[in-house]
Amino acid sequence: MNQIRHISSYKDSFGSSLSSKHKIILIGFGHLIFGILFVWAALYFEARAIAYDSSWRNLELIQTGAAKISHSRYLLIAIQWLPLLVLKLGGSLKAILLAHSISWVLFSYAVYVVLIHVMKELGGGILLILSLVLATGSTFFYMAAELPHSLTVFALFVGCLNKLNRNLTEKRKIFWFIACCLLVIIASYGQLLIGIVFLWFLGFEYVQKKQWRDPILLGLIGFVIAWIGFRFFTISANSYTSSRITDIAAFSFTDMFSIDSIYFGGWLIKVKKGLWVSLLIAGILVANYVRRRHYLLGLFVGASLLGYVIVGIILSGQGILASDHYLMIWGGMISWPFLLTIGKIRKQTIAVATIALVILIGTHYLHQKRSHFVKHFSYISQLLVEFEQQQSPKTLILSKDLDYNYIWTPGYLGPESLLISALEDPKESATIFAADDLEKFQTALTDSSLWLGPSFAPFSYQSTALKNMYFQLPERIYLKLTPHR
C-alpha cells in the first residue's frame, strides 16, 4: 500500500492519466529492460569493446591511464570512469573491457533511477528507454558513438522541464531552469547533433501549450540556439568535431526519390521507398492531432518531421550523415509525441501494453544488431589463428584482401587484433595491419620495434612501449601475407 501511495505522487505530463497499478507495471518493466541490456553488455563485451573506434579508445585508456576524449566530447567520461577504476586496481584486460561495456548501460540506468525514483518523472524515464531501444540501433554494439549518451542527458532534461511546468516557487523554478541549461551544455559535449532534438522538443512544447509569451520556454529555446551556435563556431575548423558538417550545396535533391532503401528513422526498419513509409508514420501522429482539433500542433509535427525525413534521406543518399546518427535523432524526436499519444488512450491497460510492446520490438531489433559485431570479432580471431600458423605475430596485408562481409573499415585492425590476441594471455599478443598501399610501410618490414596502430595514427606506439602487463608483442618484423578467403 505504501508503494502504491509513493507511485501515486507522479504527476508528470505523461503519467497523469495512469493509475498507480499501471505506473508500477511500467516502472518495473523499465527495470526489466535495463536488466536485459546489462546481460547483453556482459555477454557481448568482447565484440562491443573491441569493435572499430572502441578498440583504439580502450587501448589508449590502458596506455595512458587516463580517459580517452576525442574532439571535446567530454561526456564520454561518464562511461570511462569504471574501466579506469578497474585499470587502477590492476584488473585484467578482460575486466577492463567488461567494465567499459557495462558502464555504457550503467550510465543510462543511473539516469533512469534518478528520473523515476528521485525526480518521480515517469515520462522522462519511459522516454529514455524508448530512445535507447528504438533509436540506438547498432550503436549499442558500436560503443564509440557519443550521441546515445547525449540522448540520455536529453531524457533527464525532459524530466527537469516537467518540473518547471509545476506550480513551484520562484526559487525552485530558477533552480530547475538552471538545471535545464546545464544539461544542454553537458549534452552538447557529447554530440552537437543533439541540438536538433532539444530544439524540436522545445518547439513541440511551445506549440502544444500555446503560451506564446512563456518566458521559460522562450528562454530555453534562445539558450539552446545560442549555446549550440557557440559550440559549432568554436570547433567548426575541424569538420569531424562539428558533427561532420559539409557543404550543403553538394546535396542533390534529384536523388531524393531514387534511393533504393534507407534505414527508416527511430523505428529501425530497413525498407524500400523509405520516404513514403516515414511519411506514413508521421501522418498517423498528425492525423491524431487533427482528429483532436489540435491543428497547429499537427502542422508543427508534420512539417518538422517531414523536413527532417527529407533532409535525412538526402544526407543518407549522399553518404554524408552516418545512418545511426540519423536514426538516433529521429528516435529522440518521435518518441515524445508517440508516448503522449499512446498515454492518452482511455483504456489504460491497452496504453501500457502498447508501450511495452513497442519497447520489446525495439529491444528485439537491438539484439539482432549484434550479428555483425560478433562476426567481425570472429573474423579477426580467425585471421590471427591463420597467421599464427604461419608464425607471423606481426602481419601486413592489403586492405583489398579482407572480406568486407565481416569488416566495415580496416582502419582499426591494428588495435583490434592486438586486443583480441591478448585477451586470454598477454604472451599471445599479435597484430595485423591492413593498408591500401604497403609501400608506405616498408619500414615495418625491417624495423622490429614497430607496432602499427590505427590507419590515421599508425606509428603511435612502439612494441616496447606497450604496457607489458597487458601486451607482450614480440620484437619481430612484419611479414607481408595474404589471408585465405
For each residue, the residues with C-beta under 8 A, 3 or more apart:
1: 4 5
2: 5 6
3: 6 7 24
4: 1 7 8 20 21 24
5: 1 2 8 9 20
6: 2 3 9
7: 3 4 10 20 23 24 27
8: 4 5 20 23
9: 5 6 120
10: 7 15 16 18 23 120 121 122
11: 15 16 166
12: 15 16 120 121 122 123 124 159 162
13: 16 123 162 165 340
14: 122 123 126 127 339 340 343
15: 10 11 12 18 23 26 122 123 343
16: 10 11 12 13
17: 343 344 348
18: 10 15 22 23 26 122 343 348 351 352
19: 22 23 348
20: 4 5 7 8 23 24
21: 4 24 25
22: 18 19 25 26 348 349 351 352
23: 7 8 10 15 18 19 20 26 27 122
24: 3 4 7 20 21 27 28
25: 21 22 28 29 352
26: 15 18 22 23 29 30 122 126 352 355 356
27: 7 23 24 30 31 116 122 125
28: 24 25 31 32
29: 25 26 32 33 356 359
30: 26 27 33 34 112 116 125 126 129
31: 27 28 34 35
32: 28 29 35 36
33: 29 30 36 37 129 133 359 363
34: 30 31 37 38 105 108 109 112 129
35: 31 32 38 39
36: 32 33 39 40 363
37: 33 34 40 41 105 108 109 132 140
38: 34 35 41 42 102 105 106 109
39: 35 36 42 43
40: 36 37 43 44 140 367 370
41: 37 38 44 45 48 101 102 104 105
42: 38 39 45 98 101 102
43: 39 40
44: 40 41 47 48 101 141 370 373 374
45: 41 42 48 49 97 98 100 101 102
46: 49 50 94 97 377 420 423
47: 44 50 51 141 370 373 374 376 377
48: 41 44 45 51 54 101 104 140 141 142 143 373
49: 45 46 54 55 58 97 98 100 101 143
50: 46 47 54 55 58 97 377 416 419 420
51: 47 48 54 55 141 142 143 373 376 377 416
52: 55 142 144 408 409 412 416
53: 56 57 142 144 412
54: 48 49 50 51 57 58 100 142 143 144
55: 49 50 51 52 58 59 412 415 416 419
56: 53 59 60 68 412 415 453 454
57: 53 54 60 61 68 70 144
58: 49 50 54 55 61 62 68 83 96 97 100 415 419
59: 55 56 62 63 415 418 419 453
60: 56 57 63 64 68
61: 57 58 64 65 66 67 68 80 83 84 87 96 100
62: 58 59 65 87 93 96 467 470
63: 59 60 461 465 466 467
64: 60 61 68
65: 61 62 84 87 88
66: 61 84
67: 61 76 77 80 81 84
68: 56 57 58 60 61 64 76 80
69: 72 73 74 76 77
70: 57 73 76
71: 235 238 240 241
72: 69 189 235 241
73: 69 70 76 146 189 190 191
74: 69 77 189
75: 78 146 149 150 153 186 187 189 190
76: 67 68 69 70 73 79 80 146 149 190
77: 67 69 74 80 81
78: 75 81 103 107 149
79: 76 82 100 103 104 106 107 143 149
80: 61 67 68 76 77 83 84 100 103
81: 67 77 78 84 85 103
82: 79 85 86 99 100 102 103 106
83: 58 61 80 86 87 96 97 99 100 103
84: 61 65 66 67 80 81 87 88
85: 81 82 88 89 99
86: 82 83 89 91 95 96 99
87: 61 62 65 83 84 90 91 96
88: 65 84 85
89: 85 86
90: 87 469
91: 86 87 95 96 99
92: 95 96
93: 62 96 97 419 422 423 426 470
94: 46 97 98 423
95: 86 91 92 98 99
96: 58 61 62 83 86 87 91 92 93 99 100
97: 45 46 49 50 58 83 93 94 100 101 419 423
98: 42 45 49 94 95 101 102
99: 82 83 85 86 91 95 96 102 103
100: 45 49 54 58 61 79 80 82 83 96 97 103 104 143
101: 41 42 44 45 48 49 97 98 104 143
102: 38 41 42 45 82 98 99 105 106
103: 78 79 80 81 82 83 99 100 106 107
104: 41 48 79 100 101 107 108 140 143 148
105: 34 37 38 41 102 108 109
106: 38 79 82 102 103 109 110
107: 78 79 103 104 110 111 149 152
108: 34 37 104 105 111 112 128 132 148 149 152
109: 34 37 38 105 106 112 113
110: 106 107 113 114
111: 107 108 114 115 128 152 153 155 156
112: 30 34 108 109 115 116 125 128 129
113: 109 110 116 117 118
114: 110 111 117 118 119 156 159
115: 111 112 118 119 121 122 124 125 128 155 156 159
116: 27 30 112 113 119 120 121 122 125
117: 113 114 120
118: 113 114 115
119: 114 115 116 124 159 160 163
120: 9 10 12 116 117
121: 10 12 115 116 124 125 158 159 162 163
122: 10 12 14 15 18 23 26 27 115 116 125 126
123: 12 13 14 15 126 127 158 159 162 339 340 343
124: 12 115 119 121 127 128 155 156 158 159 162
125: 27 30 112 115 116 121 122 128 129 155 159
126: 14 26 30 122 123 129 130 339 355
127: 14 123 124 130 131 155 158 335 336 339
128: 108 111 112 115 124 125 131 132 151 152 155 156
129: 30 33 34 112 125 126 132 133 359
130: 126 127 133 134 135 331 335 338 339 358 359 362
131: 127 128 134 135 136 151 152 154 155 266 328 331 332 335
132: 37 108 128 129 135 136 140 148 151 152
133: 33 129 130 136 359 362 363 365 366
134: 130 131 266 267 268 331 334 335 358 359 362
135: 130 131 132 148 151 266 268 327 328 329 330 331 332 335
136: 131 132 133 139 140 148 151 327 328 331 366
137: 140 263 268 324 327 328 365 366 369
138: 141 142 324 369 372 373
139: 136 142 143 145 147 148 324 328
140: 37 40 48 104 132 136 137 143 148 366 369
141: 44 47 48 51 138 369 370 372 373
142: 48 51 52 53 54 138 139 145 324 373
143: 48 49 51 54 79 100 101 104 139 140
144: 52 53 54 57
145: 139 142 148 191 324 325
146: 73 75 76 149 150 190 191
147: 139 150 151 190 191 193 194 324 325 328 329
148: 104 108 132 135 136 139 140 145 151 152 328
149: 75 76 78 79 107 108 146 152 153 190
150: 75 146 147 153 154 187 188 190 191 193 194
151: 128 131 132 135 136 147 148 154 155 194 197 328 331 332
152: 107 108 111 128 131 132 148 149 155 156
153: 75 111 149 150 156 157 183 186 187 190 194
154: 131 150 151 157 158 183 187 194 197 198 201 332
155: 111 115 124 125 127 128 131 151 152 158 159
156: 111 114 115 124 128 152 153 159 160 183
157: 153 154 160 161 180 183 184 187 198
158: 121 123 124 127 154 155 161 162 201 336
159: 12 114 115 119 121 123 124 125 155 156 162 163
160: 119 156 157 163 164 176 179 180 183
161: 157 158 164 165 176 180 205 220
162: 12 13 121 123 124 158 159 165 166
163: 119 121 159 160 166 168 172 176
164: 160 161 168 173 176 177 180 216
165: 13 161 162
166: 11 162 163
167:
168: 163 164 172 173 176
169: 172 173
170: 173 174
171: 174 175
172: 163 168 169 175 176
173: 164 168 169 170 176 177 216
174: 170 171 177 178
175: 171 172 178 179
176: 160 161 163 164 168 172 173 179 180
177: 164 173 174 180 181 216 219 220
178: 174 175 181 182
179: 160 175 176 182 183
180: 157 160 161 164 176 177 183 184 220
181: 177 178 184 185 220 223 227
182: 178 179 185 186
183: 153 154 156 157 160 179 180 186 187
184: 157 180 181 187 188 198 220 223 224 227
185: 181 182 188 189 227
186: 75 153 182 183 189 190
187: 75 150 153 154 157 183 184 190 191 194 198
188: 150 184 185 191 192 194 195 227 228 231
189: 72 73 74 75 185 186
190: 73 75 76 146 147 149 150 153 186 187 194
191: 73 145 146 147 150 187 188 194 243 325
192: 188 195 228 231 232 235 242 243
193: 147 150 196 197 243 325 329
194: 147 150 151 153 154 187 188 190 191 197 198 329 332
195: 188 192 198 199 224 228
196: 193 199 200 308 329 333
197: 151 154 193 194 200 201 329 332 333
198: 154 157 184 187 194 195 201 202 224 228
199: 195 196 202 203 221 224 225 228
200: 196 197 203 204 304 308 332 333
201: 154 158 197 198 204 205 332 333 336
202: 198 199 205 206 217 220 221 224
203: 199 200 206 207 221 300 304
204: 200 201 207 208 297 300 301 336 337
205: 161 201 202 208 209 217
206: 202 203 209 211 212 214 217 218 221
207: 203 204 210 296 297 300
208: 204 205 294 297
209: 205 206 214 217
210: 207 296
211: 206 214 217
212: 206
213: 218
214: 206 209 211 217 218
215: 218 219
216: 164 173 177 219 220
217: 202 205 206 209 211 214 220 221
218: 206 213 214 215 221 222
219: 177 215 216 222 223
220: 161 177 180 181 184 202 216 217 223 224
221: 199 202 203 206 217 218 224 225
222: 218 219 225 226
223: 181 184 219 220 226 227
224: 184 195 198 199 202 220 221 227 228
225: 199 221 222 228 229
226: 222 223 229 230
227: 181 184 185 188 223 224 230 231
228: 188 192 195 198 199 224 225 231 232
229: 225 226 232 233
230: 226 227 233 234
231: 188 192 227 228 234 235
232: 192 228 229 235 236 242 245
233: 229 230 236
234: 230 231
235: 71 72 192 231 232 238 241 242
236: 232 233 239 242 245
237:
238: 71 235 241 242
239: 236 242 244 245 246
240: 71 244
241: 71 72 235 238
242: 192 232 235 236 238 239 245
243: 191 192 193 325
244: 239 240 320 321 322
245: 232 236 239 242
246: 239 250 320
247: 250
248: 251
249:
250: 246 247 318 320
251: 248 314 315 318 320
252: 255 256 314 317 318
253: 256 314
254: 258
255: 252 258 259 314 317 318
256: 252 253 259 275 310 313 314 317
257: 275
258: 254 255 317
259: 255 256 262 274 275 313 316 317
260: 272
261: 270 271 272 274
262: 259 270 271 274 312 313 316 317 323
263: 137 268 269 270 274 316 323 326 327
264: 267 268 269 270 271 274 277 278
265: 268 278 281 309 312 326 327 330 331 334
266: 131 134 135 327 328 330 331 332 333 334 335
267: 134 264 281 331 334
268: 134 135 137 263 264 265 327 362 365
269: 263 264 277
270: 261 262 263 264
271: 261 262 264 274 277
272: 260 261
273: 276 277
274: 259 261 262 263 264 271 277 278 313
275: 256 257 259 278 279 309 310 313
276: 273 279 280
277: 264 269 271 273 274 280 281
278: 264 265 274 275 281 282 305 309 313
279: 275 276 282 283 306 309
280: 276 277 283 284
281: 265 267 277 278 284 285 334
282: 278 279 285 286 301 302 305 306 309 334
283: 279 280 286 287 302
284: 280 281 287 288
285: 281 282 288 289 298 301 302 305 334 337 338 341
286: 282 283 289 290 298 301 302
287: 283 284 290 291 298
288: 284 285 291 292 298 341
289: 285 286 292 294 295 297 298 301
290: 286 287 293 294 295 298
291: 287 288
292: 288 289
293: 290
294: 208 289 290 297 298
295: 289 290 298 299
296: 207 210 299 300
297: 204 207 208 289 294 300 301
298: 285 286 287 288 289 290 294 295 301 302
299: 295 296 302 303
300: 203 204 207 296 297 303 304
301: 204 282 285 286 289 297 298 304 305 337
302: 282 283 285 286 298 299 305 306
303: 299 300 306 307
304: 200 203 300 301 307 308 333
305: 278 282 285 301 302 308 309 333 334
306: 279 282 302 303 309 310
307: 303 304 310 311
308: 196 200 304 305 311 312 329 330 333
309: 265 275 278 279 282 305 306 312 313 330
310: 256 275 306 307 313 314
311: 307 308 314 315
312: 262 265 308 309 315 316 321 326 329 330
313: 256 259 262 274 275 278 309 310 316 317
314: 251 252 253 255 256 310 311 317 318
315: 251 311 312 318 320 321 326
316: 259 262 263 312 313 319 321 323 326
317: 252 255 256 258 259 262 313 314
318: 250 251 252 255 314 315
319: 316
320: 244 246 250 251 315
321: 244 312 315 316 325 326
322: 244 325 326
323: 262 263 316 326 327
324: 137 138 139 142 145 147 327 328
325: 145 147 191 193 243 321 322 328 329
326: 263 265 312 315 316 321 322 323 329 330
327: 135 136 137 263 265 266 268 323 324 330 331
328: 131 135 136 137 139 147 148 151 266 324 325 331 332
329: 135 147 193 194 196 197 308 312 325 326 332 333
330: 135 265 266 308 309 312 326 327 333 334
331: 130 131 134 135 136 151 265 266 267 327 328 334 335
332: 131 135 151 154 194 197 200 201 266 328 329 335
333: 196 197 200 201 266 304 305 308 329 330 336
334: 134 265 266 267 281 282 285 305 330 331 337 338
335: 127 130 131 134 135 266 331 332 338 339
336: 127 158 201 204 333 339 340
337: 204 285 301 334 340 341
338: 130 285 334 335 341 342 358
339: 14 123 126 127 130 335 336 342 343 355
340: 13 14 123 336 337 343 344
341: 285 288 337 338 344
342: 338 339 345 351 354 355
343: 14 15 17 18 123 339 340 351 355
344: 17 340 341 351
345: 342 348 350 351 354
346:
347: 350 351
348: 17 18 19 22 345 351 352
349: 22 352 353
350: 345 347 353 354
351: 18 22 342 343 344 345 347 348 354 355
352: 18 22 25 26 348 349 355 356
353: 349 350 356 357
354: 342 345 350 351 357 358
355: 26 126 339 342 343 351 352 358 359
356: 26 29 352 353 359 360
357: 353 354 360 361
358: 130 134 338 354 355 361 362
359: 29 33 129 130 133 134 355 356 362 363
360: 356 357 363 364
361: 357 358 364 365
362: 130 133 134 268 358 359 365 366
363: 33 36 133 359 360 366 367
364: 360 361 367 368
365: 133 137 268 361 362 368 369
366: 133 136 137 140 362 363 369
367: 40 363 364 370
368: 364 365 371
369: 137 138 140 141 365 366 372 373
370: 40 44 47 141 367 373 374
371: 368 374 375
372: 138 141 369 375 376 406 408
373: 44 47 48 51 138 141 142 369 370 376 377
374: 44 47 370 371 377 378
375: 371 372 378 379 405 406
376: 47 51 372 373 379 380 406 407 408
377: 46 47 50 51 373 374 380 381 420
378: 374 375 381 382 406
379: 375 376 382 383 403 406 407
380: 376 377 383 384 407 413 416 417 420 432
381: 377 378 384 385 420
382: 378 379 385 386
383: 379 380 386 387 395 417 432 483
384: 380 381 387 388 417 420 421 430 432
385: 381 382 388 389
386: 382 383 389 390 483 484
387: 383 384 390 392 393 395 430 432 481 483
388: 384 385 391 392 393 430
389: 385 386
390: 386 387 479 481
391: 388
392: 387 388 395 430 479 481
393: 387 388 429 430 431 473 474 476
394: 430 431 433 444 451 473 474 476 477 478 479
395: 383 387 392 430 431 432 433 478 479 480 481
396: 432 433 435 438 441 444 445 452 478 479 480 481
397: 401 402 432 433 434 435 480 481 482 483
398: 401 434 435 436 438 482
399: 402 410 434 435 436
400: 436
401: 397 398 434 482 483
402: 397 399 407 410 413 434 483
403: 379 406 407 485
404: 407 408
405: 375
406: 372 375 376 378 379 403
407: 376 379 380 402 403 404 410 413
408: 52 372 376 404
409: 52 412
410: 399 402 407 413 434 455
411: 454 455 456
412: 52 53 55 56 409 415 416 454 455
413: 380 402 407 410 416 417 432 433 434
414: 417 418 431 432 433 451 452 453 454 455 458
415: 55 56 58 59 412 418 419 453 454
416: 50 51 52 55 380 412 413 419 420
417: 380 383 384 413 414 420 421 430 431 432
418: 59 414 415 421 422 429 430 431 451 466 471 473
419: 50 55 58 59 93 97 415 416 422 423
420: 46 50 377 380 381 384 416 417 423
421: 384 417 418 428 429 430 431
422: 93 418 419 425 426 428 429 470 471 472
423: 46 93 94 97 419 420
424: 428
425: 422 428
426: 93 422 429 468 469 470 471 472
427: 472
428: 421 422 424 425
429: 393 418 421 422 426 466 471 472 473 474
430: 384 387 388 392 393 394 395 417 418 421 473
431: 393 394 395 414 417 418 421 451 452 473
432: 380 383 384 387 395 396 397 413 414 417
433: 394 395 396 397 413 414 441 444 452 458 478
434: 397 398 399 401 402 410 413 455
435: 396 397 398 399 438 440 441 455
436: 398 399 400
437: 440
438: 396 398 435 441 442 480
439: 442
440: 435 437
441: 396 433 435 438 444 445 452 458 478
442: 438 439 445 446
443: 446 447 450
444: 394 396 433 441 447 450 452 477 478
445: 396 441 442 477 478 479 480
446: 442 443 477
447: 443 444 450 477
448: 463 475 476 477
449: 462 463 464 475
450: 443 444 447 459 462 463 478
451: 394 414 418 431 461 462 463 465 466 473
452: 396 414 431 433 441 444 458 459 478
453: 56 59 414 415 457 458 459 460 461
454: 56 411 412 414 415 457 458 460
455: 410 411 412 414 434 435 458
456: 411
457: 453 454 460
458: 414 433 441 452 453 454 455
459: 450 452 453
460: 453 454 457
461: 63 451 453 465 466
462: 449 450 451 465 466
463: 448 449 450 451 466 473 474 475
464: 449 475
465: 63 451 461 462
466: 63 418 429 451 461 462 463 470 471 472 473
467: 62 63 470 471
468: 426 471 472
469: 90 426
470: 62 93 422 426 466 467
471: 418 422 426 429 466 467 468
472: 422 426 427 429 466 468
473: 393 394 418 429 430 431 451 463 466
474: 393 394 429 463
475: 448 449 463 464
476: 393 394 448
477: 394 444 445 446 447 448
478: 394 395 396 433 441 444 445 450 452
479: 390 392 394 395 396 445
480: 395 396 397 438 445
481: 387 390 392 395 396 397
482: 397 398 401
483: 383 386 387 397 401 402
484: 386
485: 403
